[in-house]
Structure formats: C-alpha cells, structure tokens
Amino acid sequence: MEHRNESITNKTIQQKIIDFLKPASRRLVAVDVRVGLGFTSVRLDDGNLGLAWTAESHSGSCTHQPKAGTLAGSSAETLLDMLASLNNPLSRSIGLATANAIAAGLPRPETTTVDILQLLNVQASDHVAMVGYFGPLIPTLRSTGCRLDIIELKSDKPGTLSPDQGRVPLSVCSVAIITGTSIVTGTMGGLLSSLGNPRAAVILGPSTFMRPEVFAGSPVTHLSGSRIRNAPAVERIVSEGGGTMILKQHMDFETICLKP
C-alpha cells in the first residue's frame, strides 16, 4: 500500500476541525442543544443549526451526558472542544453538531446537487468499499456489476464485513464511500490512512463536515452532506427520535468536489 496518507493522522480530523473553526467559535453562543436517539442538533445565536449522528452511550447509569442542563447558553467554543473528548462519545456528537452549525455560517464552497452516485459514475470494473450501511445506495451500486464490500461496526447487518475484515478492501478499492459518523467514532483518520490509491473517496451523510480545508492532503475527493432548510422542523424531528429518512424532507443534499 502507498503511504502518502500517513500525514493526515499526525493530527486527528477532530482536532483539525476544532483548529479551523476556533476563531469563528469565539463570537458565538449555543442557544439550543438536543440529543435525540438518532441525531444531535445544536442551534447557535446566529440562527444556524448543525446536526451530527448521536453516538451510542454506555454510561452505566441513566445520565448519559454529565453536562446536561448546562449546554444551552455555553459558548460555541466550549461545545466545539467537546469534539476532542476521549471518553464520552455523546460529547463528540455535540461537538460535531456544533462544528456543523458554525460552518453553516461561513461562506460555503461551491457545491452541486447532482446525485453522488451519478458523480462517481461507478462501473462494473470498480471495487467499492462502503464504510457504514447506506441501504438506499446498495441496490443501485449492485446493479452496476461492481464489487461491493460493506464494512460495518454493527454485526447485525447482513452481508457486511467487520472493521478488521475491511482493511484489505479499503487498501485496494477504486471507490471508497465513508460515513460522516466516522468523525464521531474517531475512526476517520484510520480509515483514510487505510486507503491505497482510490480514484474517488467520499465522506457521506448528514454528519459530514462540509469544509474541504480540513481534508487537505487526504485522499478525499468529495464531501457529500446536507444543508438544513427548515431548522424548527429538524429540531422537532431530532427531539422525537427521527432519522435521515424523515429529516431529508427538510434538508438539501449537496456535494463539494475537492478534486476533478
């Protein structure tokens, strides 16, 4: 395997996000924080809302977030720093949701609304490694005749590989599709370092951090995430345990092409 990707692990993706947003975070305050069963949302005092996948919590008690009750009203900088938490996955969810809210207030790079699979133009000759179970994409990918390996943390998904089993497919694939939730789980850097020389590598899903600066020097070619259109509706769905299939009616899905 080539070693051109090793430099991206010198600093974690989480820390790169924090460093990139730190100046903007200092002038903002979180006015609403919601930790739903599927997604976490943070709304800032500039009106921008950010989303992130809610990590599984194994707190050992009925209190899953020790700072609950104090999060709303905190500075965005304080919540952003939670993305680097080593011991509390819910804190990383709050940190990424905060990061996505801050980023929503910055000038956005050029995006396209063309479907990501159309942009990738997967052919029968491709070997696709998918990290995370993107059910709606699987039939379309399989219809191309490509080889498709799905790498999933949860063993209850049929026909999937464990992270250990997925190392070889990642190292030889021509197309990698990686869930944005890997930023929360802390596995993003390792996944990107495992890639060989794919022609395309996509970070996909509503949790995706939509700033190409953070992925400079990595194999990432596309950031495919969402722009929230109706913040109050999204907040209500988050509070009521909804996920992407319900949220998507209130979001626009967009892709940033980092490389031609």
KOLRO-583860 format. One line per 2 residues: their letters; for each residue x, y, z of N, C-alpha, C. Coordinates in steps of 0.02 Angstrom, whole numbers. Layout:
<recs>
A> X Y Z X Y Z X Y Z ~ ...
</recs>
This chain:
<recs>
ME> 42 -60 0 0 0 0 44 62 0 ~ 22 114 -34 58 177 -33 52 208 37
HR> 100 252 53 99 284 119 90 359 115 ~ 62 383 60 53 455 51 2 484 99
NE> -38 441 133 -92 467 175 -72 472 249 ~ -11 451 266 6 446 336 4 513 371
SI> 19 568 335 24 633 367 -42 657 396 ~ -98 631 371 -162 655 396 -177 630 466
TN> -139 579 489 -152 554 556 -109 589 608 ~ -64 633 587 -23 669 636 -66 712 681
KT> -120 738 654 -170 774 693 -238 744 675 ~ -279 729 725 -343 697 710 -387 744 669
IQ> -434 713 633 -483 753 596 -522 797 644 ~ -539 770 703 -575 810 753 -536 873 771
QK> -471 865 784 -430 922 803 -422 972 746 ~ -419 947 685 -415 992 627 -478 1034 622
II> -535 1002 634 -599 1039 633 -599 1093 687 ~ -579 1074 747 -578 1122 803 -532 1181 786
DF> -473 1166 762 -425 1220 747 -451 1266 692 ~ -483 1236 642 -508 1276 586 -563 1324 608
LK> -606 1300 654 -665 1340 674 -654 1382 737 ~ -599 1372 771 -589 1406 836 -600 1481 832
PA> -571 1517 783 -582 1590 781 -656 1609 775 ~ -693 1574 732 -764 1589 722 -805 1570 783
SR> -784 1519 820 -824 1494 877 -825 1544 934 ~ -775 1587 939 -768 1630 998 -822 1684 1002
RL> -855 1698 947 -906 1751 948 -977 1723 951 ~ -985 1658 959 -1050 1626 955 -1068 1591 1020
VA> -1134 1585 1030 -1161 1552 1089 -1213 1501 1068 ~ -1214 1443 1100 -1265 1393 1087 -1329 1411 1124
VD> -1384 1415 1087 -1448 1432 1119 -1494 1372 1127 ~ -1479 1317 1092 -1521 1257 1098 -1478 1196 1082
VR> -1482 1145 1124 -1445 1083 1114 -1493 1025 1125 ~ -1497 980 1076 -1542 922 1082 -1503 859 1064
VG> -1508 809 1108 -1476 745 1096 -1531 694 1085 ~ -1549 683 1022 -1601 635 1006 -1574 565 999
LG> -1617 517 989 -1596 448 982 -1557 436 918 ~ -1575 474 865 -1541 464 801 -1489 518 787
FT> -1507 580 801 -1462 636 786 -1460 685 845 ~ -1407 723 846 -1397 777 894 -1397 843 855
SV> -1429 894 883 -1430 959 850 -1406 1013 898 ~ -1373 1063 870 -1352 1123 907 -1371 1184 866
RL> -1408 1230 898 -1425 1294 865 -1387 1350 899 ~ -1357 1393 859 -1317 1448 884 -1356 1513 882
DD> -1329 1564 916 -1365 1628 919 -1364 1667 854 ~ -1329 1642 802 -1334 1673 736 -1389 1641 694
GN> -1425 1591 725 -1480 1558 691 -1462 1494 655 ~ -1398 1479 649 -1378 1419 613 -1383 1357 656
LG> -1405 1303 624 -1415 1238 657 -1368 1187 627 ~ -1338 1146 670 -1295 1092 648 -1319 1025 673
LA> -1306 973 633 -1326 905 651 -1265 859 655 ~ -1272 807 695 -1223 753 696 -1259 690 721
WT> -1234 634 698 -1260 569 721 -1250 564 796 ~ -1300 538 831 -1294 528 903 -1259 461 917
AE> -1201 465 948 -1163 405 963 -1198 364 1018 ~ -1185 300 1016 -1211 257 1069 -1175 273 1134
SH> -1214 273 1188 -1186 289 1253 -1192 228 1299 ~ -1138 214 1333 -1138 159 1382 -1114 187 1449
SG> -1155 231 1476 -1135 268 1536 -1138 226 1599 ~ -1177 173 1600 -1185 134 1660 -1237 162 1708
SC> -1268 218 1688 -1321 247 1729 -1371 281 1682 ~ -1421 312 1712 -1471 346 1670 -1448 416 1649
TH> -1390 438 1672 -1361 501 1650 -1309 486 1596 ~ -1323 507 1535 -1278 493 1480 -1232 551 1463
QP> -1252 612 1482 -1211 671 1469 -1204 710 1534 ~ -1145 708 1566 -1136 740 1631 -1149 815 1631
KA> -1143 848 1573 -1152 920 1570 -1224 940 1550 ~ -1268 891 1549 -1338 905 1532 -1367 958 1579
GT> -1404 1004 1551 -1433 1058 1590 -1392 1121 1589 ~ -1330 1116 1563 -1286 1175 1560 -1262 1189 1489
LA> -1281 1147 1441 -1253 1153 1374 -1281 1215 1337 ~ -1347 1222 1336 -1376 1283 1306 -1354 1342 1347
GS> -1330 1394 1313 -1303 1452 1347 -1227 1451 1350 ~ -1197 1393 1334 -1124 1388 1332 -1098 1421 1270
SA> -1035 1440 1271 -1004 1467 1211 -996 1412 1159 ~ -1000 1431 1096 -989 1382 1043 -919 1352 1048
ET> -872 1392 1071 -803 1367 1079 -801 1309 1129 ~ -837 1316 1183 -838 1263 1234 -867 1198 1206
LL> -922 1204 1170 -954 1144 1142 -912 1115 1085 ~ -881 1158 1045 -838 1134 991 -781 1091 1019
DM> -753 1112 1075 -698 1074 1105 -718 1004 1127 ~ -784 993 1136 -808 927 1155 -796 875 1100
LA> -784 898 1039 -771 852 984 -707 812 996 ~ -662 837 1037 -599 803 1052 -604 758 1114
SL> -664 751 1142 -672 710 1202 -649 638 1189 ~ -610 612 1235 -585 544 1227 -632 492 1258
NN> -670 512 1308 -707 463 1349 -782 465 1341 ~ -810 518 1310 -882 523 1305 -904 531 1233
PL> -930 479 1202 -950 484 1131 -1006 534 1119 ~ -1051 543 1168 -1103 593 1159 -1074 664 1156
SR> -1021 674 1193 -987 739 1189 -961 752 1119 ~ -935 701 1087 -910 709 1018 -967 723 971
SI> -1026 694 982 -1084 709 941 -1103 783 948 ~ -1104 807 1010 -1120 878 1022 -1067 922 990
GL> -1004 902 995 -950 941 965 -956 946 890 ~ -973 890 857 -979 891 784 -1041 930 762
AT> -1097 923 798 -1156 962 782 -1141 1037 788 ~ -1102 1055 839 -1081 1125 847 -1037 1147 789
AN> -991 1104 770 -947 1120 714 -987 1131 650 ~ -1036 1089 638 -1077 1096 577 -1119 1159 580
AI> -1140 1179 641 -1178 1242 647 -1133 1302 634 ~ -1073 1301 660 -1026 1356 648 -1010 1360 574
AA> -995 1303 543 -977 1302 472 -1034 1327 428 ~ -1096 1316 450 -1154 1339 410 -1156 1415 405
GL> -1122 1449 451 -1121 1522 450 -1063 1551 411 ~ -1019 1508 385 -962 1531 346 -979 1531 272
PR> -944 1571 232 -953 1566 159 -942 1495 136 ~ -990 1469 99 -987 1398 81 -952 1388 14
PE> -909 1338 10 -878 1323 -54 -931 1304 -107 ~ -911 1305 -169 -958 1287 -222 -981 1215 -213
TT> -1046 1204 -221 -1074 1137 -214 -1115 1119 -275 ~ -1131 1054 -280 -1176 1031 -332 -1230 988 -300
TV> -1289 989 -330 -1344 946 -306 -1351 883 -348 ~ -1304 871 -393 -1305 809 -432 -1295 751 -384
DI> -1334 698 -394 -1331 639 -350 -1259 612 -347 ~ -1238 592 -287 -1169 571 -277 -1152 510 -320
LQ> -1198 463 -329 -1182 405 -370 -1174 424 -443 ~ -1211 474 -464 -1201 499 -533 -1132 531 -540
LL> -1112 568 -490 -1045 598 -492 -991 545 -492 ~ -1000 491 -455 -949 439 -451 -946 396 -514
NV> -1004 388 -548 -1006 350 -610 -974 281 -602 ~ -999 244 -553 -971 178 -538 -984 130 -596
QA> -931 94 -615 -934 46 -671 -924 -25 -645 ~ -937 -74 -688 -929 -144 -669 -858 -160 -649
SD> -810 -122 -675 -740 -135 -660 -718 -107 -593 ~ -761 -68 -560 -743 -37 -496 -749 -86 -438
HV> -709 -72 -388 -714 -106 -323 -732 -53 -272 ~ -793 -56 -246 -818 -5 -200 -814 -32 -128
AM> -782 6 -85 -782 -9 -13 -826 43 21 ~ -878 20 53 -926 64 87 -919 55 162
VG> -903 108 197 -898 106 270 -961 138 299 ~ -1003 96 329 -1069 117 351 -1120 88 303
YF> -1177 70 330 -1228 35 290 -1277 86 260 ~ -1262 108 199 -1306 156 164 -1356 116 121
GP> -1409 93 155 -1457 49 122 -1484 74 56 ~ -1505 138 50 -1533 162 -12 -1484 160 -71
LI> -1419 160 -58 -1370 160 -112 -1353 90 -137 ~ -1364 41 -95 -1339 -26 -110 -1370 -57 -174
PT> -1436 -54 -184 -1463 -84 -246 -1434 -51 -309 ~ -1427 15 -309 -1400 49 -368 -1328 29 -381
LR> -1289 24 -328 -1219 4 -337 -1214 -68 -363 ~ -1254 -112 -335 -1252 -182 -357 -1275 -190 -429
ST> -1320 -146 -451 -1344 -151 -520 -1290 -134 -571 ~ -1237 -100 -549 -1182 -84 -595 -1138 -144 -610
GC> -1142 -195 -568 -1099 -253 -576 -1032 -246 -541 ~ -1022 -191 -504 -959 -180 -469 -952 -229 -411
RL> -891 -237 -387 -882 -273 -324 -896 -224 -268 ~ -938 -244 -221 -958 -201 -165 -944 -237 -99
DI> -900 -206 -60 -887 -231 8 -913 -178 57 ~ -955 -201 104 -985 -156 153 -954 -170 221
IE> -924 -119 250 -889 -126 315 -932 -91 367 ~ -949 -127 419 -999 -101 467 -979 -121 538
LK> -984 -72 584 -969 -86 654 -1018 -135 684 ~ -1082 -129 665 -1134 -172 693 -1137 -238 654
SD> -1133 -292 690 -1130 -358 659 -1198 -384 637 ~ -1253 -346 653 -1320 -371 637 -1340 -356 565
KP> -1298 -320 528 -1314 -305 458 -1293 -363 414 ~ -1338 -388 371 -1321 -447 330 -1269 -430 277
GT> -1225 -478 265 -1177 -472 211 -1125 -419 219 ~ -1108 -402 283 -1059 -349 295 -995 -378 324
LS> -942 -338 320 -877 -356 347 -864 -317 411 ~ -828 -346 457 -807 -310 517 -752 -261 499
PD> -737 -212 542 -682 -166 528 -617 -202 513 ~ -602 -255 550 -539 -292 537 -541 -325 468
QG> -598 -354 451 -604 -386 385 -603 -335 329 ~ -620 -272 345 -624 -221 294 -558 -188 276
RV> -506 -204 311 -442 -171 298 -416 -184 227 ~ -420 -246 206 -396 -263 139 -437 -229 84
PL> -505 -234 86 -544 -199 35 -529 -124 33 ~ -520 -92 90 -504 -21 91 -438 -7 56
SV> -390 -52 64 -323 -40 37 -321 -50 -39 ~ -370 -84 -68 -367 -99 -140 -426 -71 -179
CS> -475 -41 -145 -535 -18 -180 -519 40 -229 ~ -562 47 -279 -556 104 -325 -602 162 -305
VA> -655 145 -266 -701 196 -241 -715 181 -168 ~ -707 231 -125 -723 224 -54 -780 271 -36
II> -830 244 -1 -885 284 24 -885 277 100 ~ -871 331 135 -859 328 208 -911 371 244
TG> -943 343 292 -994 380 330 -963 438 369 ~ -998 495 369 -976 551 408 -977 539 483
TS> -1014 486 504 -1015 470 576 -947 447 601 ~ -901 431 555 -834 411 575 -797 467 610
IV> -819 529 599 -790 585 636 -808 580 710 ~ -869 558 724 -891 550 793 -858 489 826
TG> -853 434 791 -825 374 820 -749 379 828 ~ -718 427 795 -646 435 799 -607 389 754
TM> -641 360 704 -608 312 660 -590 342 591 ~ -608 405 579 -599 434 513 -525 433 491
GG> -481 456 535 -410 459 517 -383 391 498 ~ -400 339 537 -377 272 522 -405 245 456
LL> -468 261 443 -498 238 380 -464 270 320 ~ -452 336 324 -419 369 268 -348 345 258
SS> -313 330 314 -245 305 309 -243 234 281 ~ -299 198 287 -302 129 261 -311 126 185
LG> -332 182 156 -344 182 85 -279 178 45 ~ -282 142 -11 -225 138 -56 -223 197 -102
NP> -249 187 -163 -249 241 -212 -316 242 -249 ~ -372 254 -213 -437 253 -246 -444 314 -293
RA> -483 304 -346 -496 361 -391 -545 410 -360 ~ -585 385 -311 -633 428 -277 -641 405 -205
AV> -645 454 -160 -659 439 -89 -708 492 -64 ~ -766 469 -41 -821 513 -23 -835 508 51
IL> -843 565 84 -871 567 152 -945 584 144 ~ -989 541 170 -1060 544 153 -1105 545 215
GP> -1158 585 210 -1210 584 261 -1218 651 296 ~ -1273 660 333 -1288 724 365 -1236 747 415
ST> -1196 701 442 -1144 720 490 -1082 749 456 ~ -1076 742 391 -1016 762 355 -998 835 368
FM> -935 847 383 -911 916 393 -893 944 325 ~ -930 995 304 -926 1019 235 -876 1076 225
RP> -814 1062 244 -761 1110 232 -700 1073 205 ~ -681 1086 142 -626 1049 112 -558 1062 144
EV> -550 1119 178 -486 1136 208 -463 1082 257 ~ -511 1052 292 -494 1003 344 -467 938 313
FA> -485 925 251 -466 862 219 -409 871 169 ~ -377 929 170 -320 940 126 -264 889 142
GS> -235 862 89 -182 813 98 -207 742 109 ~ -272 733 109 -302 666 117 -326 641 49
PV> -348 578 45 -373 552 -19 -444 574 -35 ~ -476 613 9 -546 630 -1 -556 672 -64
TH> -602 650 -106 -618 686 -168 -685 721 -167 ~ -731 697 -123 -798 726 -119 -822 729 -46
LS> -853 784 -28 -889 790 35 -962 796 18 ~ -1001 746 38 -1071 744 20 -1114 745 83
GS> -1141 805 98 -1179 814 159 -1244 850 147 ~ -1266 889 196 -1332 919 191 -1330 992 212
RI> -1378 1029 187 -1391 1098 208 -1462 1100 236 ~ -1469 1124 298 -1534 1124 331 -1576 1181 304
RN> -1637 1164 282 -1683 1213 253 -1734 1237 303 ~ -1756 1193 347 -1809 1210 395 -1785 1189 465
AP> -1751 1235 499 -1721 1218 563 -1771 1198 616 ~ -1828 1233 625 -1875 1212 676 -1902 1141 665
AV> -1915 1124 602 -1940 1056 588 -1886 1004 604 ~ -1824 1019 587 -1769 973 601 -1761 963 676
ER> -1765 1017 714 -1759 1011 787 -1814 968 817 ~ -1874 977 792 -1930 936 818 -1919 862 802
IV> -1897 848 741 -1886 778 722 -1830 747 763 ~ -1777 785 775 -1722 761 818 -1749 745 888
SE> -1789 790 916 -1817 779 983 -1862 719 987 ~ -1896 703 931 -1944 648 931 -1914 583 906
GG> -1847 580 899 -1814 517 883 -1809 501 809 ~ -1819 551 766 -1817 538 694 -1745 534 667
GT> -1741 506 607 -1676 499 574 -1677 528 503 ~ -1628 507 463 -1618 536 397 -1680 531 352
MI> -1714 475 354 -1770 465 308 -1826 515 320 ~ -1833 539 382 -1883 590 398 -1853 660 391
LK> -1792 667 412 -1759 733 409 -1749 758 338 ~ -1740 713 291 -1719 734 224 -1769 780 189
QH> -1832 778 209 -1881 822 178 -1870 895 198 ~ -1828 907 248 -1814 974 271 -1741 994 260
MD> -1706 956 217 -1636 969 203 -1623 963 128 ~ -1571 997 106 -1547 990 37 -1481 953 40
FE> -1473 902 -2 -1411 864 -4 -1366 892 -58 ~ -1305 907 -38 -1257 940 -82 -1189 905 -78
TI> -1149 915 -130 -1083 885 -132 -1031 938 -151 ~ -976 937 -116 -918 978 -133 -868 932 -167
CL> -847 950 -227 -797 911 -263 -728 941 -249 ~ -687 904 -212 -621 929 -193 -570 922 -249
KP> -579 869 -288 -531 855 -342 -570 838 -405 ~ -543 855 -463 -579 840 -526 -581 765 -538
</recs>
